[in-house]
Amino acid sequence: MDLAAALTDAEQALAELLKTRSELDGAIEDRQAEIYGLQLALSRHRPEDENEIIFPVDLGPEASGKYWRGLARVDAIDKVLTTMETPMGPTEISEYLGGMGRNDTPNDVSAALAYLKRIGRVVRVGRARWTTPQQELREVANAS
């Protein structure tokens, strides 16, 4: 086999691998979106035991920008606060979302946080510092 043929074979193998990778990336994004949707549905239902804390699966920042851009603003903010271990402010949340390919301004985030607070999905824990009720309970449990 000459070098030109070897190069052609290697390029074809690479093209096939990249196609497979692209298909797998799409399947992973679909599964992550499904998991997150199920987490949101589960979080809307109160546990039978009021002391039970539901800890969602952490998809974390490794989830793709397409995943993050596909979320509604309030769901994206809820996801950030659920994922992060410390309370965050609107500017920090906006910057994090910007790193995920979104363009939510701090004012957009503030408005969404006010709505999320009204429906009980976030709590303010200091001046312009926000977290989820589950994260707040987790912090209290870890402090004791």
DOVEXTI-517033 format. One record per residue: x, y, z of N, C-alpha, C in turn. Coordinates in steps of 0.05 Angstrom, whole numbers, plus 5000, padded with zeros to 4 digits. Each point is the difference from the previous one (the first is absolute). Layout:
N
PT|X|Y|Z|X|Y|Z|X|Y|Z
...
//
This chain:
144
PT|5017|4976|5000|4983|5024|5000|5018|5025|5000
PT|4994|5018|4982|5016|5024|4999|4990|5021|5020
PT|5015|5020|5004|4993|5021|5020|4974|5014|4993
PT|4995|5005|4975|4976|5015|4992|4975|4983|5007
PT|5001|4974|4995|4978|4983|5006|4996|4998|5031
PT|5022|5000|5015|4998|4999|5029|4987|5026|5010
PT|5008|5022|4988|4988|5026|5008|4970|5000|4994
PT|4993|4991|4977|4971|4999|4992|4984|4983|5020
PT|5011|4976|5007|4987|4982|5019|4997|5014|5027
PT|5021|5013|5009|4999|5013|5026|4979|5023|5000
PT|4999|5015|4978|4981|5022|4998|4971|4989|5000
PT|4996|4978|4986|4973|4988|5000|4992|4989|5027
PT|5019|4988|5014|4995|4990|5027|4993|5023|5019
PT|5015|5022|4997|4995|5023|5017|4972|5012|4994
PT|4993|5001|4975|4974|5011|4992|4977|4983|5012
PT|5004|4974|5000|4980|4982|5012|4998|5004|5030
PT|5023|5002|5013|5001|5005|5029|4987|5027|5007
PT|5005|5021|4985|4988|5026|5005|4970|4999|4996
PT|4990|4985|4980|4972|4997|4996|4987|4985|5024
PT|5013|4979|5010|4990|4985|5023|5000|5018|5025
PT|5021|5016|5003|5002|5018|5023|4977|5020|4999
PT|4995|5011|4977|4978|5020|4997|4973|4987|5007
PT|4996|4976|4991|4975|4986|5007|4998|4995|5030
PT|5022|4992|5012|5000|4996|5029|4996|5026|5015
PT|5013|5022|4991|4995|5026|5013|4971|5007|5000
PT|4987|4996|4977|4971|5006|4998|4984|4982|5019
PT|5007|4975|5002|4986|4981|5017|5004|5008|5030
PT|5024|5009|5006|5006|5009|5028|4984|5025|5007
PT|4999|5019|4981|4985|5025|5005|4970|4993|5004
PT|4990|4982|4983|4971|4992|5003|4995|4988|5027
PT|5018|4982|5009|4997|4986|5026|5002|5020|5022
PT|5019|5019|4999|5003|5021|5020|4974|5017|5002
PT|4989|5007|4977|4976|5016|5000|4977|4984|5012
PT|4999|4974|4994|4979|4983|5011|5002|4998|5031
PT|5025|4996|5009|5004|4998|5029|4993|5026|5014
PT|5008|5023|4988|4993|5025|5013|4970|5005|5000
PT|4987|4993|4978|4971|5003|4999|4986|4984|5022
PT|5010|4975|5003|4989|4983|5021|5006|5011|5028
PT|5024|5012|5004|5006|5013|5025|4981|5023|5006
PT|4995|5016|4980|4982|5023|5003|4972|4990|5007
PT|4991|4979|4986|4973|4989|5006|5000|4989|5029
PT|5021|4987|5008|5001|4989|5027|5001|5022|5021
PT|5014|5022|4994|5002|5021|5019|4974|5015|5004
PT|4982|4998|4981|4974|5013|5002|4981|4985|5018
PT|5007|4975|5006|4983|4984|5018|5013|4999|5027
PT|4985|5007|5020|5010|5000|5027|5005|4971|5010
PT|5022|4995|5014|5004|4974|5011|4978|4994|5021
PT|4993|4975|5003|4980|4993|5021|5010|5008|5027
PT|5026|4995|5005|5012|5008|5025|5012|5028|4996
PT|4989|5020|5014|5009|5028|4996|5030|5003|5007
PT|5011|4982|5015|5029|5002|5007|5017|4987|4979
PT|4989|4986|4981|5015|4987|4979|5011|5021|4981
PT|5026|4997|4994|5012|5019|4981|5007|4984|4975
PT|4991|5011|4977|5006|4987|4975|5025|5012|4988
PT|5021|4984|4996|5024|5010|4988|5001|4991|4971
PT|4998|5019|4981|5000|4992|4972|5027|4991|4991
PT|5001|4985|4978|5024|4991|4987|5015|5025|4990
PT|5026|5002|5005|5015|5023|4992|5010|4997|4971
PT|4988|5015|4982|5010|5000|4972|5024|5018|4998
PT|5002|5021|5017|5023|5017|5001|5006|5016|4975
PT|5022|5015|5002|5007|5017|4978|5010|4985|4975
PT|5004|4973|5002|5009|4986|4976|4978|4997|4979
PT|4975|5006|5008|4978|4999|4981|5005|5021|4978
PT|4993|4994|4976|5007|5018|4977|4984|5026|5000
PT|5011|5019|4985|4986|5025|4996|4973|4997|4988
PT|4997|4981|4982|4974|4995|4988|4979|4992|5021
PT|5009|4984|5019|4982|4992|5022|4992|5025|5016
PT|5019|5017|5007|4994|5024|5016|4983|5020|4985
PT|5006|5004|4974|4984|5019|4984|4972|4990|4996
PT|4995|4974|5002|4974|4989|4997|4982|5002|5024
PT|5012|5008|5023|4984|5003|5024|4987|5027|5002
PT|4976|5001|5012|4988|5026|5006|5017|5014|5020
PT|4999|5026|5000|5018|5016|5018|4997|4991|5029
PT|4975|4997|5010|4997|4992|5028|5011|4972|5006
PT|4997|4982|4980|5011|4973|5004|5031|5000|5000
PT|5011|5017|4982|5029|5002|4999|5011|5011|5027
PT|4987|5021|5010|5009|5012|5026|4997|4979|5022
PT|4977|4987|5001|4996|4979|5020|5022|4978|4998
PT|5007|4993|4976|5021|4980|4996|5027|5009|5010
PT|5007|5025|4995|5025|5012|5010|5000|4999|5031
PT|4979|5010|5012|4999|5001|5029|5000|4972|5013
PT|4987|4981|4986|5000|4972|5010|5028|4987|4998
PT|5014|5007|4979|5026|4989|4995|5022|5012|5018
PT|4999|5026|5004|5021|5013|5015|4997|4995|5030
PT|5023|4999|5014|5000|4994|5028|4996|5024|5018
PT|5003|5024|4989|4997|5024|5016|4979|5018|4987
PT|4987|5017|5016|4981|5020|4989|5014|5018|4980
PT|4984|5010|4981|5011|5017|4979|4983|5024|4996
PT|5012|5021|4989|4985|5025|4994|4993|5000|4970
PT|4983|5019|4992|4991|5001|4972|5023|5004|4980
PT|5020|5015|5007|5023|5004|4982|5015|4974|4997
PT|5005|4986|5021|5015|4974|4999|4984|4980|4983
PT|4974|4999|5005|4983|4982|4984|5000|5007|4971
PT|4998|5026|4994|5001|5009|4972|5027|4993|4987
PT|5022|5003|5014|5026|4993|4989|5002|4970|4996
PT|4990|4984|5019|5001|4971|4997|4984|4992|4975
PT|4976|5011|4997|4983|4993|4978|5013|5010|4973
PT|5014|5022|5001|5014|5009|4977|5022|4981|4991
PT|5012|4987|5020|5020|4979|4994|4988|4975|4988
PT|4974|4997|5003|4985|4978|4989|4988|5006|4973
PT|5005|5025|4990|4990|5007|4974|4974|5016|5001
PT|4991|5008|5023|4975|5015|5003|5007|5030|5001
PT|4980|5017|4996|5005|5029|5002|4980|5013|5019
PT|4997|4989|5024|4983|5011|5021|5015|5022|5015
PT|4989|5024|5000|5012|5022|5014|4995|4998|5030
PT|5015|5014|5017|4994|4999|5029|4972|5010|5005
PT|4989|5019|4985|4973|5009|5004|4980|4978|4993
PT|5005|4985|4978|4983|4978|4993|5000|4979|5023
PT|5024|4995|5010|5003|4980|5022|4985|5010|5025
PT|5002|5025|5007|4987|5011|5023|4969|4997|4998
PT|4990|5006|4976|4971|4997|4996|4991|4971|5003
PT|5016|4982|4989|4994|4971|5002|5002|4990|5029
PT|5020|5011|5014|5003|4992|5028|4975|5009|5017
PT|4990|5024|4994|4977|5010|5014|4976|4981|4995
PT|4997|4991|4975|4978|4981|4994|5005|4974|5014
PT|5024|4990|4999|5007|4974|5013|4995|5001|5030
PT|5006|5023|5012|4995|5004|5028|4970|4999|5006
PT|4984|5013|4983|4971|5001|5004|4988|4972|4999
PT|5011|4982|4983|4989|4973|4998|5015|4980|5018
PT|5019|5010|5016|5013|4982|5020|5023|4983|4990
PT|5011|5007|4976|5022|4983|4990|5027|5011|5008
PT|5002|5025|5009|5025|5010|5010|4995|5016|5026
PT|5021|5004|5016|4998|5016|5024|5024|5019|5000
PT|4995|5024|5011|5022|5019|5003|5013|4995|5027
PT|5027|4998|5000|5014|4993|5025|5019|5023|5008
PT|4998|5022|4987|5016|5023|5007|4995|5022|4979
PT|5014|5022|5003|4996|5021|4981|5008|4991|4972
PT|4981|4997|4983|5004|4992|4972|5013|4973|4998
PT|4995|4982|5018|5011|4973|5000|4976|4980|5000
PT|5000|4981|4981|4978|4982|4996|5009|4971|5000
PT|4982|4983|5008|5005|4971|4999|4973|4986|4998
PT|5000|4974|4998|4975|4985|4999|4993|4991|5029
PT|4975|4995|5005|4993|4990|5027|5015|4974|5007
PT|5003|4982|4980|5014|4975|5005|5029|5005|5008
PT|5013|5019|4986|5028|5007|5005|5002|5012|5028
PT|4981|5017|5007|5001|5013|5026|4997|4978|5022
PT|4982|4981|4996|4997|4978|5020|5026|4983|5001
PT|5012|4996|4977|5025|4984|4999|5022|5015|5016
PT|5001|5026|4997|5021|5016|5015|4995|4999|5030
PT|4975|5002|5008|4993|4998|5028|5007|4972|5011
PT|4994|4979|4984|5006|4973|5009|5030|4996|5002
PT|5016|5012|4982|5029|4997|5001|5012|5016|5023
PT|4987|5022|5008|5011|5016|5021|4996|4987|5027
PT|4980|4983|5003|4995|4988|5026|5015|4973|5004
//
